[in-house]
C-alpha cells in the first residue's frame, strides 16, 4: 500500500482505530541458546528503550535490566519467566513478550502465545530447527499465529542456507520467502543483500542502520574480501529469486508463509531490518474469541484478559503484577473495570507499561497493549476484565503436570506460611498445588524438574522457607467433571484418598500410574478425565 493510501486510510479511521492499528504485539520463540535474549536486547536498543545493550538509564544511574532478571536465570543463563517490554519504533508501538526458552516452562510459554498476534522464530544458523522450536511452532499453528523467521549467528560457521530453508519448509510445512540473503558465511560473512531493492547492508559500518541498504555491486565486494566468490554469490541470488515464492501478505497472515531474515544479533546486524519487517508485515491486534462472541480490537468498550501473574518483581515492595492483554477499546488510568469471575468492580489506579524490571505508569493503553496491573491476589491467570460486559475470553489453559511431589518443610511452625506461599505461587502459575480432600499434605505439580528448582529458590529467597521435595505415591493428575453432579460426588466419595482440589477449587483425580488411571477411567461411567483445563471452566 502506498504512503498516500496509508494516509487516507488513517484519516478515515477513528482515533481509537488509528491507535490500535499502530500496535504490534509479538513473542520471540526459539530453542535454548539460539540467541533469543540477545535479540531481545538488540530490538530494545533499536527501539530506543535502552542506551546500551543490557542497560537502561534509570534515576540517573545505569542499572542492569536484562529481560532475564531473576537470580536463577542469571545463574543458569536461561529465561524461565515471561518478560514484557513496550517500546516505539518508526510510528509503531511494539509489545515484545520474551518467553521462557526451556521446555520445563512450556505452560508459561503457551499462555504467553495466547496474548500475541505474531511471533519471531529465532534459529541458530549452525543447528537449524531444534526440538523446542518445533513444539512452539505447533502451538503457534493451533492459534494461527503468523511467524517471521530470523536466522541468527550468520557470522559463525553455519549450515548451507538452502538446506536451512528446505528444512523449515519440510519440517514446519511453511513456505519460505527470504527478505534478505547472506553474503558470505562464518568468518567471511560480509552482510546481506536485500532481495526486493538489490541493496547491500554491510556488517562493518552499516550493520546497525535501518532504512534503504547501500547500492553496491557484488563484484566490488570481492575486492574487500579475497575469500568471497562473487560469482557464487551471484548464482545463489539468481537461484533464490527464481526458486522462492514471492512474499504474499495474506499467506503470511494466515500462517502459510514465513518471511526469512538473516543476521547476527550479537553483532547487532539484521536486527533493524527484522524490526522494520515486523512493522510492515505483522498484523495489528486481531479479534479475540470469548465464550459469547468474537471481540474486535477496535470496539470502543474496553476488555482484557490476564495471561500471567508475577510476584516480587520488585523484592523491596513484594508486589504482585497481573499482566493483561487488552483485547478491545481503551484503558484509562483510574477507570473501573469489572472482574467477570467475581462480578465485582476494581479500580485500575496504576496500570503500568514494562521494560523488563523497569516500569512506567500507563495513563492510557489500547487494544494490543500489555499492561501490568498491581493487585494483592485479586486477579488470577485467565481472568477477564471488561467495562461491564459479562464475557469471558477463552483459550488460556492449564496443563496436567508431568511430575507430582510432596513439599517437605524443615520447620513445622512455618506450615501456615508455606500454605500461603504455595497458594500465591500456584495463582502465579509457577506450580500447580493440589490439596487432597482427605487432609493429607499438599502436593505440587510441575511440567519439568527445573520448575521445582525455581520453586525451591523462590520459596527460600522470597519467603525464607527452605524446603525439599519427596516422591509422592501419585504421579499423574487429571481434572474430573461430569454433566451429572450426583455421579461426580459419588465418584469423589468413593475415591476420597485420590481426589484433591486445585487452586480454583476444581476437583482433580490423582493416580499412581497410567495403568491405575486407565483402570479407574474404564469403571467411572459419566466422569470426564482431562489433562487440560480451559479458563472458561473456571469461576
C-alpha positions in Angstrom: 0.0 0.0 0.0 1.4 3.5 -0.9 2.1 6.2 1.7 -0.7 8.3 0.2 -3.2 5.4 0.5 -2.0 4.8 4.1 -2.5 8.4 5.0 -6.0 8.4 3.5 -6.8 5.1 5.3 -5.6 6.6 8.7 -7.7 9.7 8.1 -10.8 7.6 7.6 -10.2 5.7 10.9 -11.4 6.8 14.3 -8.7 7.9 16.8 -9.1 4.6 18.6 -8.8 2.5 15.4 -5.7 4.5 14.4 -4.0 3.8 17.7 -4.9 0.1 17.6 -3.6 -0.1 14.0 -0.2 1.1 15.3 0.2 -1.9 17.7 2.4 -4.9 17.0 2.3 -7.5 19.8 4.7 -10.4 19.3 6.6 -13.1 21.1 10.1 -14.4 20.4 10.4 -18.1 20.4 13.4 -20.4 20.0 15.3 -23.4 21.2 17.6 -22.5 24.2 20.9 -20.9 23.1 19.7 -19.8 19.7 20.2 -16.2 20.8 16.8 -15.1 21.8 17.8 -13.0 24.8 20.5 -11.2 22.8 18.0 -10.5 20.0 15.5 -9.1 22.6 18.1 -6.7 23.9 19.1 -5.5 20.4 15.4 -5.0 19.4 15.1 -2.8 22.5 18.3 -1.0 21.6 16.8 -0.2 18.1 13.5 0.9 19.8 15.4 3.4 21.9 14.3 1.7 25.1 17.9 1.2 26.2 21.1 3.2 25.7 23.4 0.2 25.8 22.5 -3.5 25.3 21.8 -4.9 28.8 21.4 -1.5 30.4 18.9 1.3 30.8 19.0 4.8 32.2 17.1 4.9 35.4 17.1 7.5 38.1 20.3 8.9 36.9 22.3 5.7 37.0 22.8 2.7 34.8 21.0 -0.4 36.0 21.2 -3.9 34.6 17.8 -4.6 33.2 18.2 -7.6 31.0 15.0 -9.4 30.4 16.4 -12.4 32.4 16.1 -10.7 35.8 15.6 -13.5 38.2 18.6 -14.8 40.1 18.2 -18.3 39.0 18.1 -17.1 35.4 21.3 -15.2 35.8 23.0 -18.2 37.5 22.0 -20.6 34.7 21.9 -18.3 31.7 18.3 -19.2 30.8 14.9 -17.5 30.7 12.3 -19.1 33.0 9.7 -16.3 33.1 8.0 -14.2 30.5 9.2 -10.6 30.4 7.1 -7.9 28.8 8.6 -4.9 27.1 6.9 -2.0 25.3 8.6 0.5 23.0 8.0 2.6 19.9 9.8 2.5 16.6 9.0 4.2 13.3 5.5 5.1 14.3 4.6 1.7 15.7 4.1 0.6 19.3 5.7 -2.8 19.9 4.8 -5.0 22.8 7.5 -7.7 22.9 6.9 -10.8 25.0 10.1 -12.7 25.7 9.1 -16.3 26.5 11.0 -19.0 28.5 13.2 -21.0 26.2 13.4 -24.1 28.4 10.8 -26.8 27.8 10.1 -27.2 31.5 8.3 -23.9 31.3 6.1 -24.7 28.3 2.9 -23.9 30.2 4.0 -20.3 30.7 5.1 -20.0 27.1 1.7 -21.4 25.9 -0.2 -18.8 27.9 2.0 -16.1 26.5 1.3 -17.1 23.0 -2.4 -16.6 23.7 -1.6 -12.9 24.2 0.3 -12.2 20.9 -0.6 -11.6 17.3 2.6 -12.8 15.7 5.9 -14.5 16.6 9.6 -14.2 15.7 11.2 -17.6 15.4 14.9 -17.5 16.1 17.0 -20.2 14.5 20.7 -20.9 15.1 22.3 -21.0 11.6 24.5 -23.9 12.6 21.7 -26.0 14.1 18.5 -25.3 12.2 15.2 -26.5 13.5 15.5 -27.9 17.0 13.0 -29.9 19.2 11.9 -26.9 21.3 11.3 -24.7 18.3 9.2 -27.4 16.7 6.9 -27.7 19.7 6.5 -23.9 19.9 5.6 -23.7 16.2 2.9 -26.3 16.8 1.4 -24.1 19.4 1.5 -21.1 17.0 -0.2 -23.2 14.4 -3.0 -24.0 16.8 -3.6 -20.3 17.3 -3.0 -19.3 13.6 -0.1 -17.1 14.7 1.9 -15.8 11.7 5.7 -16.4 12.1 8.7 -14.3 11.0 12.0 -16.2 10.9 15.3 -14.8 12.0 18.3 -17.0 11.2 20.9 -15.9 13.8 24.7 -16.3 14.1 25.5 -16.0 10.4 28.9 -14.6 11.4 29.8 -18.1 12.7 30.1 -21.4 11.0 26.7 -22.3 9.6 24.8 -24.9 7.6 24.1 -24.4 3.9 21.4 -21.7 3.7 19.4 -23.5 1.1 19.4 -26.6 3.3 18.1 -24.4 6.2 15.2 -23.1 4.1 14.4 -26.6 2.9 14.3 -27.8 6.4 12.0 -25.0 7.5 9.6 -25.8 4.6 9.6 -29.6 5.1 9.7 -29.7 8.9 7.2 -26.9 9.6 5.2 -27.0 6.4 5.8 -23.3 5.8 6.7 -21.6 2.5 9.8 -19.6 3.0 10.5 -16.2 1.4 13.9 -14.7 2.1 13.6 -10.9 2.5 17.4 -10.6 2.5 20.2 -13.0 1.7 23.6 -13.6 3.4 26.7 -12.5 1.5 29.5 -14.8 2.7 29.3 -17.2 5.7 31.1 -17.6 9.0 34.3 -15.5 9.2 33.7 -14.3 5.7 30.1 -13.1 6.4 30.1 -9.6 4.9 26.4 -8.6 5.2 23.1 -9.1 3.5 21.6 -8.5 0.1 18.0 -7.0 0.0 16.0 -9.2 -2.4 13.5 -6.5 -3.1 15.7 -3.5 -3.7 19.1 -5.1 -4.6 20.8 -3.0 -1.9 23.5 -4.5 0.3 23.9 -3.9 4.0 27.5 -4.4 5.2 28.3 -6.0 8.5 31.1 -3.5 9.1 30.0 0.1 9.2 26.3 -0.1 8.2 25.2 -3.1 10.2 23.3 -1.2 12.9 21.5 1.0 10.4 17.9 0.8 9.2 16.3 2.1 6.0 17.5 1.5 2.5 20.5 -0.7 2.0 23.5 0.6 0.1 23.8 0.1 -3.7 27.0 -2.0 -4.2 27.9 -4.3 -6.9 28.5 -7.9 -5.8 31.7 -7.9 -7.9 33.0 -4.9 -5.9 32.7 -6.9 -2.7 35.4 -9.4 -3.8 38.0 -6.6 -3.5 37.1 -6.2 0.1 37.3 -9.9 1.0 39.6 -12.1 -1.2 37.8 -15.2 0.2 34.4 -14.2 -1.2 33.5 -15.8 -4.5 31.4 -13.1 -6.2 30.2 -15.4 -9.0 29.0 -18.0 -6.4 27.0 -15.2 -4.6 25.5 -14.0 -7.8 24.5 -17.6 -8.7 22.8 -18.0 -5.3 20.9 -14.8 -5.7 19.7 -15.8 -9.1 18.5 -19.2 -7.7 16.8 -17.5 -4.7 14.9 -15.2 -7.0 13.8 -18.0 -9.3 13.0 -20.7 -6.7 11.4 -18.7 -3.9 7.8 -17.8 -3.9 7.2 -14.0 -3.9 6.1 -12.7 -0.5 2.3 -12.8 0.0 1.0 -10.9 2.9 -2.3 -12.8 3.1 -0.4 -16.2 3.0 1.8 -14.9 5.8 -1.1 -13.6 8.0 -2.8 -17.0 7.6 0.2 -18.8 8.8 1.3 -20.5 5.5 4.4 -18.4 4.7 7.3 -17.1 6.7 9.5 -14.2 5.6 13.1 -15.0 6.4 15.8 -12.6 7.7 19.5 -13.4 8.2 21.8 -11.7 10.6 23.8 -11.7 13.9 22.1 -10.4 17.0 25.4 -10.4 18.9 26.9 -8.1 16.2 23.7 -6.0 16.1 23.3 -6.9 12.4 20.0 -7.5 10.7 18.0 -6.6 13.8 16.8 -3.2 12.4 15.6 -5.0 9.2 13.7 -7.5 11.3 12.1 -4.7 13.3 11.1 -2.9 10.1 9.6 -6.1 8.8 7.5 -6.6 11.9 6.1 -3.1 11.4 5.4 -3.8 7.7 4.1 -7.3 7.8 3.0 -8.3 11.3 -0.8 -7.9 11.9 -2.2 -5.3 14.2 -4.3 -6.6 17.1 -6.6 -9.4 16.0 -10.1 -10.3 17.2 -10.3 -12.5 20.3 -12.7 -15.3 21.0 -14.9 -15.1 24.1 -17.5 -17.5 25.4 -20.3 -15.5 23.8 -18.8 -13.8 20.8 -15.8 -12.6 18.9 -14.4 -9.3 20.2 -12.9 -6.9 17.6 -9.9 -4.9 18.7 -11.3 -1.5 17.6 -14.6 -1.8 19.5 -15.0 1.2 21.9 -15.6 -0.9 25.0 -12.5 -1.9 27.0 -11.8 -5.6 27.5 -8.7 -7.6 28.6 -7.6 -10.9 29.9 -4.8 -11.9 32.3 -2.3 -14.3 30.9 0.4 -14.1 33.6 0.9 -13.3 37.2 4.3 -12.3 38.5 5.1 -11.7 42.2 8.0 -9.9 43.7 9.4 -8.3 40.5 10.5 -5.6 42.9 11.6 -7.5 46.1 11.6 -4.2 48.1 7.8 -3.9 47.7 6.8 -7.6 47.5 4.5 -6.6 44.7 2.2 -8.7 42.6 1.6 -7.9 39.0 -1.1 -9.3 36.7 -0.1 -9.0 33.0 -3.2 -8.3 31.0 -3.5 -8.2 27.2 -6.0 -5.5 26.1 -8.4 -7.1 23.6 -10.6 -4.1 22.7 -11.1 -0.4 23.3 -9.0 1.9 25.5 -7.9 1.6 29.1 -7.5 4.8 31.0 -5.7 5.1 34.3 -8.2 5.3 37.2 -11.1 3.7 35.3 -13.3 1.0 36.9 -13.2 -2.5 35.4 -15.4 -5.5 36.0 -13.7 -8.7 37.1 -16.1 -11.1 35.4 -15.2 -14.1 37.5 -16.4 -12.4 40.7 -18.8 -9.9 39.2 -17.1 -7.1 41.2 -15.5 -3.9 40.0 -11.9 -2.9 40.6 -10.2 0.4 40.1 -7.3 0.4 37.7 -5.5 3.1 39.6 -1.9 2.4 38.5 -1.7 0.3 35.3 1.9 0.0 34.1 4.0 -0.4 31.0 7.1 -2.5 31.4 10.6 -2.6 30.2 11.9 -5.8 31.9 12.3 -4.7 35.5 11.6 -1.1 34.8 8.1 0.3 34.6 6.1 3.5 33.9 2.6 4.4 34.7 0.3 3.8 31.7 -2.1 6.8 31.6 -3.8 5.1 28.7 -3.4 1.9 26.7 -5.1 0.5 23.7 -6.1 -2.9 22.3 -3.0 -4.9 21.7 -1.0 -3.4 24.6 0.1 -5.4 27.5 -0.2 -3.7 30.9 0.8 -4.7 34.4 -2.0 -4.4 37.0 -0.7 -4.3 40.6 -3.0 -6.3 42.9 -3.0 -8.3 46.1 -4.2 -11.7 44.9 -7.5 -10.4 43.4 -6.5 -11.4 39.8 -5.8 -14.9 38.6 -4.5 -16.3 35.3 -7.3 -16.4 32.8 -9.4 -13.6 34.4 -11.4 -11.3 32.1 -11.7 -7.6 32.7 -14.3 -5.5 31.0 -16.1 -2.2 31.3 -19.3 -4.0 32.3 -20.0 -6.8 29.7 -20.3 -10.4 31.0 -17.9 -12.1 28.6 -15.0 -14.5 29.3 -12.1 -14.8 27.0 -11.3 -18.4 26.3 -8.2 -20.4 25.4 -5.9 -19.7 28.4 -5.3 -23.3 29.6 -3.7 -25.2 32.5 -2.0 -28.4 31.7 -1.8 -31.6 33.8 1.6 -31.8 35.5 4.1 -34.5 34.5 5.8 -34.5 37.9 4.0 -34.6 41.3 5.8 -34.1 44.6 5.2 -33.5 48.2 6.8 -30.5 49.8 8.9 -31.2 52.9 9.2 -28.3 55.3 12.1 -28.3 57.9 10.3 -26.1 60.4 6.7 -27.3 61.1 6.0 -24.0 62.8 6.0 -22.4 59.4 3.3 -24.6 57.9 0.8 -21.7 57.6 3.3 -19.5 55.9 4.1 -22.3 53.4 0.4 -22.8 52.7 0.1 -19.1 51.9 3.3 -19.1 49.8 2.2 -22.1 47.7 -1.2 -20.5 47.2 0.5 -17.4 45.8 2.9 -19.5 43.6 0.0 -21.5 42.2 -2.1 -18.4 41.4 1.0 -17.1 39.7 1.4 -20.2 37.6 4.9 -21.2 38.9 3.5 -24.6 40.0 0.1 -26.3 40.5 -0.9 -27.0 44.0 -3.3 -29.9 44.8 -4.8 -30.1 48.3 -6.1 -33.7 49.0 -9.6 -33.9 50.3 -8.6 -36.5 52.9 -6.4 -33.9 54.7 -3.1 -35.2 53.6 -0.3 -32.6 53.0 -0.5 -30.6 49.8 1.1 -31.8 46.6 2.8 -29.7 43.9 2.7 -30.5 40.2 5.1 -29.2 37.6 5.8 -29.9 33.9 9.5 -30.3 34.3 12.1 -30.7 37.1 13.6 -27.2 36.6 10.3 -25.8 37.8 11.0 -27.5 41.1 14.4 -25.7 41.3 12.7 -22.4 40.7 10.0 -23.1 43.3 12.7 -24.0 45.9 14.8 -21.0 45.1 11.9 -18.6 45.3 10.4 -20.0 48.5 13.8 -19.6 50.1 14.6 -16.1 48.7 11.2 -14.5 48.9 9.6 -16.3 51.9 12.5 -17.6 53.9 11.1 -21.1 53.6 13.8 -23.7 52.9 12.1 -26.8 51.5 12.9 -30.1 49.9 10.7 -32.4 47.8 9.7 -36.0 48.3 8.4 -38.5 45.8 4.7 -38.8 46.1 2.6 -42.0 45.8 0.9 -40.2 42.9 2.5 -39.5 39.6 -0.5 -38.3 37.5 -3.2 -35.7 37.9 -6.4 -35.2 35.8 -9.2 -32.8 36.2 -12.6 -34.5 36.6 -16.0 -33.3 35.7 -19.4 -34.7 34.8 -22.8 -33.5 33.5 -24.3 -35.4 36.3 -23.4 -33.6 39.6 -24.5 -36.6 41.7 -22.3 -39.0 39.8 -19.3 -36.7 40.3 -20.0 -36.5 44.0 -20.3 -40.3 44.3 -17.0 -40.8 42.4 -15.2 -38.4 44.6 -16.6 -40.0 47.7 -15.6 -43.5 46.6 -12.1 -42.3 45.7 -11.6 -39.8 48.5 -7.9 -40.6 49.1 -7.1 -39.9 45.5 -9.1 -36.7 45.0 -7.8 -33.2 45.5 -8.8 -29.6 44.9 -6.7 -27.2 42.7 -6.2 -23.5 43.3 -9.6 -22.7 41.9 -11.3 -25.4 43.9 -11.9 -27.6 40.9 -11.6 -31.4 41.6 -8.5 -33.4 40.5 -8.1 -37.1 40.4 -4.6 -38.3 41.4 -3.4 -41.6 40.0 -0.3 -43.7 40.9 0.4 -44.6 37.3 -1.1 -44.9 33.8 -2.4 -48.4 34.4 -4.3 -47.2 37.5 -5.6 -44.1 35.7 -7.0 -46.2 32.8 -8.4 -48.8 35.1 -10.3 -46.1 37.0 -11.5 -44.4 33.8 -13.0 -47.6 32.4 -15.1 -48.0 35.5 -16.1 -44.4 36.0 -19.1 -44.0 33.8 -20.1 -40.4 33.1 -16.9 -39.0 34.5 -14.7 -37.0 32.2 -10.9 -37.0 32.9 -9.0 -34.1 31.3 -5.3 -33.2 31.1 -6.1 -29.7 30.0 -8.3 -27.2 31.9 -9.5 -24.2 30.0 -10.2 -20.9 31.7 -13.8 -21.0 30.5 -14.5 -23.8 33.0 -13.3 -21.7 35.9 -15.2 -19.4 38.3 
